[in-house]
Amino acid sequence: MNINKPALPAAGIEGPVEGATTQNLSGFFGSRRPGLARHSFVALVLTSCMTASMVSNAAPPEDKGSRSDGSETWAKGRILVMPRAGLPEKELAKILGAHGGKGRKIGQSDLYIVDLPGDASEKAIAARLARHPHIKLAEPDYRDSPELVPNDPYYGSAWHLPKIGANSAWDSSQGAGVTIAILDSGVDSTHPDLATRLVPGWNFYDNNSNTADVYGHGTKVAGAAAAAGNNGVGVASVAGQAKIMPIRVTDLSGSGYSSMIANGLIYAADRGIRVASISFANQPSRPAVVSAAQYMKDKGGLVIVAAGNNGINENFTPTTAMIPVSATDGNDMKASWSSYGSYVAMAAPGTGIWTTSKGGGYGAVSGTSVASPVTAGVVALMMAAKSTLPNTQVESLLYSTAVDLGAAGRDSYYGYGRVNAARAVQAAAATAEAPDTQAPAVSISAPIGGATVTGLASVNVIATDNVGVTRVELRVNSTTVAIDTSAPFGFTWDSSGTPNGMSNLVAYAFDAAGNSKASAVVAVNVANGTTTVPKDTTPPVVKIINPVAGDVSGTNVPVSVNATDDSGAAGITQTVYIDGVLKATGSGSTLGYNWNLRKVAAGPHTVEVVTKDGAGNVSSASVNVTVTK
C-alpha cells in the first residue's frame, strides 16, 4: 500500500545551526533557533526505593541545579536508590536517614528518588549506599546532553519508508489500535500531521498535563514514528494510524534527568502502553532507567532507545530490558556518528529523515534519535497486525526478520540487523501464538542449608527462563515475605519476626505466561536473641590480579579479581569501583571488567574491589595505577 503525501520542497529542510558542536546524546540536527543546539541537554536517571509512608508518586524532583566533575553531570541534592526486596520500612528509613536522605517512590515500581541536604556529596553518598548489604542500587541522578549531527544531503521525501518495506507492511497494518509513548520534550498538538494522533500524556517536569513541545525535539521524534498517514498533508510516517502519548521529561532548554524518564516509563506501562521510544543517549548504561524499562516489559511493553551519536564503541553492558538502535544511511551502512557496541540490538534508518517540526513545519533530520522512533513505529505495526502476540514474540520476530548487515548474525554495528517492516509485519500476522509452557529454573544460592541467621538476613536467588522471569517470591515457612521483580534477584529477610529454630526458605519464580517453579527447600536455623549461636564472622579474601600498581596505558585495561571464602564461593558477591564509581558487579570467586581508558584522564586512579560473603562479611582490596597517554 502507498501513502500519498504532497512533495516537500527543498526549502523545507532544516539546516545546521551555525557553530553547533557535538554533544553526547542521540539528537537531531536542524533546529531553526540558533544557539539552542549547543545547550540542548537530555537527562537520564537512577532510581530508588523507600517506604509507603515516605512516598510521593506524583511530585517531580525539585531542580536544585547540577554538579559536574568534568566527565559526568548529575543533579544536586538528590540520588536514586533501590533497596533489596523485603527490607522493612523502618530499616530503610534508618539507612537513608543516616545520610540525611528522604525518599519518594516512582509510581508502582521499586525505584525511589532520595532527597539529600544541600551540602551533601551525592556521589560519595551513593557510593556508600551502593555498598550497603541491603541496598540493591544507589547512584547519582545523572544528566546527559544531546548530540547533534550534521544534516545529510536532501534525500527527497521519506526515502527510509521503501527502504524498510513500509509500503508492503501497510497492506496488512498501519498501527491502528496501538499507542506509542514518546518520552521527550513534548509534542506540538497543533501540528496538522499530529493533532489527530495524540492521546493525553503527562508532563513530568512541571507535574501537569501540559505536554506541549517546549524545545522541538519531541515533535520530530513523534512524527518519525506516527505522523498521520494518507491525509494529503506533509510527511508519511512508519505507523500512520498509531496513536501518540506525549510524555514530557525535559525543561525549556531540552534538559532533564533520568528520574523523569523512569517516571515516564512507569506511567506509560501502568496505562497499558505497549511501545515507548526514548531518544536520549546512555540509557542502556543507567541502571534505574533499565529497571523502569524492565518494569514496562514485564507489563507487556517494549522500550526502544537510541544507541547514541558519539561514533564510538560505548562498551555498555547488553540488556534485554530495552532495544537500543543504531542508525543507518541510504546504503545500509552505519552512520559514521552512530555509536555502536555489543549492547546494540537493531539498526534503522537515521539520516536525512523527513519528519514533523514544531510550529507546523517539516524538515529532514539525522541521528539515532530518529532511528529509535522508526523502529518503534515498526513495532506498532507488528502489534496491530496481531494484537494478541506477546511482547516477547514481537521482539523475537523483529530480530529474526531484520536484514542482516555487517558480520553474520548479531554484531556491534547493526545488532540483529536493519529493521524490515514488510517481513516483520508479515511474520507477526502469520505467527500463531506459541503458548509458553516452560517454567523458570530457580535456586537459592545463599544462605546455604543449615546456616544460622539472625536479624536482617540476605537471601540470594538465581532464576532464569526461556523468555524471561517477571518476579521471584521468597517464602518462609510457606508465607510470602518479599517479591523481587528485577534481576539480580535478592532479598533482605527480617528474621526477627520468625520464631527461633529451623525455618524453610523457598523461592518461587514466575514468567509472563504464568508458569512458576519452586526452588529446593533451604532449611536455616533462626537464632535471634541468643548468644550461643555460632556465626560466620570470617570475611572473604580478595585479590586484584590485574592491573598491578604502576603505569597503565592503551585503550582498554582488563580488571580481574579473585576471591575465596571459608563458606565457599556460592555466596560471594563482588563489586568493582574505579575512583569510587561503581563499574561492575558479579557473584562467585572471579570477576572481570574491561576498563576503557578512552575518556579517562591521565594521572593517578584507584581500582578497588569490595567483596561480601553470604553472611554479610565484607573485605576489600585496592591498587593505585597511573594512566599514561
N, C-alpha and C positions, 0 to 999 in steps of 0.2 A: 504494500500500500504506500502511496506517495502522499505526503502532506504538502499542500500548496501554500506558499508564502510569497509575498512580493519581494522582488530583488532588493537588496540593500546596497545603496550607493557607497562607493569607496570613501566618500567624505564622512560616512558614519563611523568609520573606525576611530577608536580612541587611541591617541598616540602616546608616546612615552612622556613621562614627567621629566622636565629638564632637571638634571642633577640628581635624579633618583639613584639610590645606592642599594646594593643587595643586602637584605636583612636575613633573619633566619626563620621565616615561616612560609608556608605554602601560600603565596598570594597571587593576585592577578597583576597584570600590567595594565596601565591605561587609565589612571584616574584623571578626570578633567580638571581637578582642582590642584594647581601647582603647590608643591610643598607637602601635601598630605602623605605622599608615598613614603617620604623619609621618616615619618613619625607614626606610621600605622603599626600598632602592636596588637598581638592577639595572645591571650594568655591561657595557660593550662594550669590544672591544679592537682593537688594531692588531697586526700580527704581524711575523715576522721570518724571516731565513734565515741558516744558518751552514754547518757542515761536518759530515761524518759522525762524525768523532772528537769533536765538541763537541756532540752531540745527545743530548737526553733526551726521548723521546717521551711518557713517562707522567707524570713528576713535575709536579705543579701548581706554579704560581708561588708563591713564598714571600710571605706577606702582611706587608709592612713598613709598612702604613698608606698614607695618601694625602696629596697636596698639592692646594691649590686656589688659583686666582688671583681667585676671586670669581665667575667666569663658567663655569669648567670645573674638573673634578676628575679627577685621574689618579693612578696607582699610584706610590708612592715606590720608587725603586731599580730600576726596570725600564722598558724601552721595547719596541717591536715594530719589527722590521727585515726587509726582504726585499731580498736582493742581486739584481742582474741575473743572468739565467741564464748559466752558464758561468764565473762568477767563481771562480778556484781557491781551495781551502780556505785555503791559507797567506795569500793576499791578503785574504780576508775576516777572517781572524784578526788581521791587522795593522790593518785598518781599525777593527775593534771594540776591539782591544787598546789602540789609541791613546787611547781614552776609558775604559779600564779595564773594558770590557764582555766578557761571556762569553755565548754564545748556546745556546739549547735549541730544537730543531726541534719544530714542531707536527705530529705524525703524519707522513703521507707528502707533505704539502704543501711549499710553498716559504716558509712563514712561520716566523719564529723569535721567541722571547722572549729578550731580551737583558738580563741582569742587570748592573746598574751599581753602583759604590761608593755607600755610603750618603750621602755628601756631594755626589753629582753632581747637576747640574741637568738633569732629564730633558728638559724642553722645549728647552733650549739645545742639548743633545747631539743630540736627534732632529732639530732644525732643521739642524744642521751636517751630519749624516749624510744627510739628505734632499737636500742639495745636492751630495753626492759623485757623481761621474760613474758610479760602478759600483754605486750603491745605488738600487734601484727604489722603495723605500718605507721610511720611518722616521717613527714617531710615538710619542707617549706612549701608555701603556696606559690609555685613558680609562675613566672610571667615570660612568655616567649613572643618575639616580634615577628611580623610577617615579612616574607621575602618577595620582592617584586622582580620580574624578569623582563628583559626587553621584548616588545611585541614582535611576533613573527610577521613576515610579509602577508599581504592580503590573499586569503585562500578563496575568496568568494563566500557564498552563503553555505554554512553548515557542511563543510567537507567531511566532518567526522561522522555524520549520520550514515551515509552509504558505506563508509569505511567499516563501521561496526555491524552493518547489515540491519540497521534500524527499520528501513523501508519494508523489508520482508517480515520483520518481527511485528510491525504494526498490523499486518493482516490478521494476526491472532490476538494481539494485546496492545493497548495504548496506555495501560496503567490504571484504568478505571477501578475505583474501589480501594486504592492503596494511597496512603498518605506518607509523604517523605518529610521528616523533621529536618529543617535547615538550621543548624546552630551557628550563628554568625552575628553580623551587625544589624540584623533586622531585614525586612523585605519591603520594598515600595509597593504598598497595597493599591496605589492608583495607577500602576503601570498597566496599559491595555492588554499586555500578554500575561499578566499575573493576577489581575484583580479577581478573576473568576475562579482562580485555583486555590485561594487561601482559605484556611480554616483557622480559628482562634489559636494563638500560641501564648507565650509568656515572655516578659522582659525581666531577666534575672539580674540585670544591673540596677534598674530603678525599682524592681519589685512591683511591677504593674503590668497591665495588659497591652500597653502601647508597644507594638513591635515594628513601628516604622523604621526604615533603614536610616541610620544616623551617619553612615560612613560610605556606603556604596558597594562594599564587598559582598554583602549578603544577597543583594538583588542580582548580582552577576551569577553567584552560585545557584540561586533558586531557578533562574532562567535556563541554565545549562541542564538542570535536572528535569524541570516540569513546566516550562512556559507553555501556554495554551497552544494546542495544535489545530491545524485546519480551520483557522478562524480568519484567514485573509489579512492578518496583521503581523508585522515584524518577523520574528525568527521562529524556527521549529526547534523543539527540544527532544530529548530522548523519550520521555513519558508524558505526552501532552495531555492525557486525561487523568493523570495522578493529581492528588491534592498536595498542598504545601503547608506545613505547620512551621511558621517562623518562630524561632526561639532566639531572642537577642541575648548575647553574652558579652557584649563589648560596650565601652563608653563612646563618647563622641569622636575620639581620635582612633577608634578601632582597636583599643587595648582592653584586655580582660584577663581573668585568671581561671585556672583550672577548676576552682571551686564552682564557678558559674557554668562551665562546660559539663562537669559532673552533675550539677543540679539539673541542667537541661536534659541530659540523657535519661536521668531517673524520672523526670517529669514526663517525657515522651513515652517511656516504657510503661509507666503507670497508667497511661491513657490509651494503651493498646497500639501505639505506633510501631510499625514493623521495620521501617527503614529510617536511618539517620545518616546525614552527611556532615562531616566536620572538616573544614578546610584550613586547619591550623597545623603547623609542623610540631614535631616532638611528641605527639600524642602516644605513640607506642612506648615511649620511654617514661611516661608519667604513670606510676602505679595506680594512683587514685582514679585517673580517667579510664585506665584499663579496667579497673574494678567496676566503675559505673557502666562501661561498655558490656562487661560480662553480665551485669545486672539486667541490661536490656536484652542480651542474647538469651538469658535464662527465661525471659518472658516472651520469647518467640521472635525477637527482632534481630536485625543485622546492622552493624555500625561500620560505615565506610569512612576512611580518613585519608588525608593527603600524606604522601610519603615525605614531602619536604622539597625545598628548592635549593639546597646547598651544593648539589652536584657532587657529593662525596658519599662514601660508604659510611652510613651513620652508626653501624655496629649496634643497633638497637636489638634487644632480645625479642625473637619472634613471639607472637601471641596469637591465640585463636579467638580472643575476645573481640577483635576488630579486623577489618580488611584494609590494610594500607595499600595505596595505589600510586604507582609511579606514572610519569607522563610520557607519551609517545608523540611523534610527529606524523606527517602525512605519508612518510615512507616506512612507517612501522619501526622507527629507530627511537631509542630512548632519547628524550630531550637532554641536551648537554647539561642543563642546570638541574635536572631531576635527581634527587637523592636516591640512593639505592642501598641494598643490603639484604641479608637473609630474612629480615622482617617483612619485606615487600611480598604481598600476596597476589596482586594483579597489576596490570598496566592498562591505561586507557588514553585516548586522545586528549592532549592538553596544550596544544599550540595553535594559536590563531582561531580560537573557538568563538563563533558569533553567539552572543547572548544578550540578555536584557541589561539595561543600565538604569541607575537611579535617575528619576526625573522623566521617565517615559522613553528614553532613547535606547540605542543598541550599539554594540561595539565588539570588536574582536579582542579576546583576552587570552593570556597564556599562564600556565602554572599547574602544579599538581592540585591547586585549589579548584580547578575546573575538571581535572581528571576524576576527582572524587565524586562530584555530583553526576557526571556522565555515568559512572559505574552504579551509583545509587539509582539512577533512572532505569538502568537495565534490570537491576534487582526488582524494582517496582513492576516492570513489565512481566517478569517471571512470576512474581507473586499474584499478579492479576490474572495471568494465564491459567494458573492452578492455585486457587486461594487456599486449598486445604493442604498444600505441601508444607511440611515443617521447615523452619528456617535452616536447619542443618542440611536438609536435602537441597534447598535452593542454593546454599553456599557451595555444596559439593558439585552441583551441576554448573554453577558459574565458573568454577575452576576447570572442570572436565571439558567444557565446550569452548574454552578460550583458544585463541590462535597462539600456538607455542612459538615464541620468538627466542632468539639467543640460544643458549645451551639447551639441549633436550631436557624436558621436564622442568621442574621449578628451578629458577635461578634468581640471582640477586638483583638483576636489572628489571626483569619483567614478571617476577613471581611465577604463577602458573601460565601466564601469557596475556596477550591483549584481549580485552573483553570482546565477545562476539554476541551481539543481541539476537541475531537471527537464530543461531544454533541454541543459545541459552533458552530462548522462549519456546522454540520447538521442543527441546528436551523437557522443559518444565511441563508443557501441555500434554506431552505423551507419557510422562512418568507416572506410574501408579504409585500411590503412597505405600512405601515399604514399611510395614509395621516393625518397629524396633522391639524385639523380644529379648534382647541380650541384656542381662543385668550387669551392673558395675562390679568391679572387683574391689574389695576393701579390706584393710587390715589396720590394726593399731600397732604403731611402731614404738611408742613409748607411752606409759611406762611398761616394763616387761612384767610378765606374770610373777606373782609372789612379791613384788616390790611393796615397800611401805610408803604410804603417802600421808601427808598432813597439810592442813590449811589449803592454800591455793595450789592445786596440782596441775601441771602441764600434761595434756594428753595430745599426742600427735597421731594423725591418721593419714594413711596413703590410700587414695581412691582413684580409680581410672575407669574409663568406659569407652566403648567403641564410638559413641557420639559425643558424650560429654556428661560429666557429673554436675547436677544442678544444686545439690545440697547434701550435706552429711549431718546426721543427727548423732549426738552422743547420749547413750542411755546408761544410767547407773541403776542397777537392780531393777531393770525394765521400765524405769522412768526417764523420759527425755529431759535432760538438764541444759542442753545448748544445741544450737543449729548454726553451722557454718556454710556459707554459700559461695565461697571463693577459695581456690587453691592458693598456696598450700594449706591444707585443712588442719586446723589445730584448735584446741580448746583450753580454757582455763576453768577447771572444775573446782568449785568451792566445796571441799570435802568436809568442812566443819558442820554442815547440815546432815551428814550421813553418820549413822551410829558406828562406833569403833568395831573393828572386826573385818572379816573378809567381805568385799563387795565385788560384784561382777560388772565389768565395763564392756559394752558392745557398741560398735559404730555401725550405723545403717547408712548406706549410700544410695542415692536416688538419681535417676536420669530424667530427661524431659518427657519420656514416654510413660513414666510412672513405674518403670522397673526398679526394683530395690534388692539389695543384698546386705545381709548382716555379716559382720566380721566374726572371727572366732572370739570366744569369751576370754577376756584377760582379767583374772582374779587378783585383786590387790588388797593389802592389809591397811585399813584406815586406822590411824593411831593418833587421833587428836587428843590433846590434854594429857598425854603420857610422857614420861621422861626416860623410859627404859627401851623405847623402840630404837633399834639400830637404824642409822640414817647414812645415806651416801653423802659424804662431805668432801670427797676427793675430786678436785677439778680435773678436767681433761688436760692432756699435754698437747700443745700445739706448736708447730714449727713452720715458718715460712721457708720453703725450699728455694723459691725463686721469686723476686730478684734477691741478690745478696747486696749487702751495704756497699755503696760506692757509686760510680757513674753508670748511667743507663742512657741509651740513645736509640735512634731508629724510629720506625713508625709505630710498632707495637711491642710491648714488653709482656711476656707471659707471667702471670702471677699464679704460683702453685703452692698449695697449703696441704699439710698432713697433720692429722690429729689422732690421738689414741685416748682411751678412757678405760678405767678399771671395770666398768659395766659393759664394755663392748661398744662397737661403732653405731649400733642401731639407733641410739638416742641422741647422737651428736648432731648439733646444728652449727654451721659456721657462717660468719659474715665478714666480708672484706670491705675495709674503708681505706680511701686514699685521701689524705689531708682532712680526715673527719667526715668525708662524704661517702654514704653508702654506695657500693659499686656492685656487689654480688652476694648472694646467699645460697646456701646449699645444705644438704644433710649427708651424713656418713663421714668416713675418715678422710676423704680427699675433696678438694675444691680447686677449680681452675678458673681463671679470669684473664681475658686478653685486654691489657691496659693500652688504650690508643693514645699515643703521645702527640698526635697531630695538633691538638688545641691546648696542650699542657705547656705552661710557661717554663722556660729554662730556670734551673736553680734547685734548691732543696725541696724534697717532698717526703712524706711519711706514708708507708704502706703498713696497715695494721689489720690483723685478723682477730676477731673475738669468737671464741668457741664455747658452747654451752652443752652440757650433757643432759640426759633425761631427767636427772634430779634437780636441774637448775643451777648446778655449779658452773662457774664461768672462769675462763682463763683467756689470756690474750698474748699476742706476740707482735712485735713491730720491727721494721727495718727502715733506716733512713737512706734515701738514694738521692743522687743529684742528676737531674735531667740536663744533658748537654745537647746543644743543637749547633 
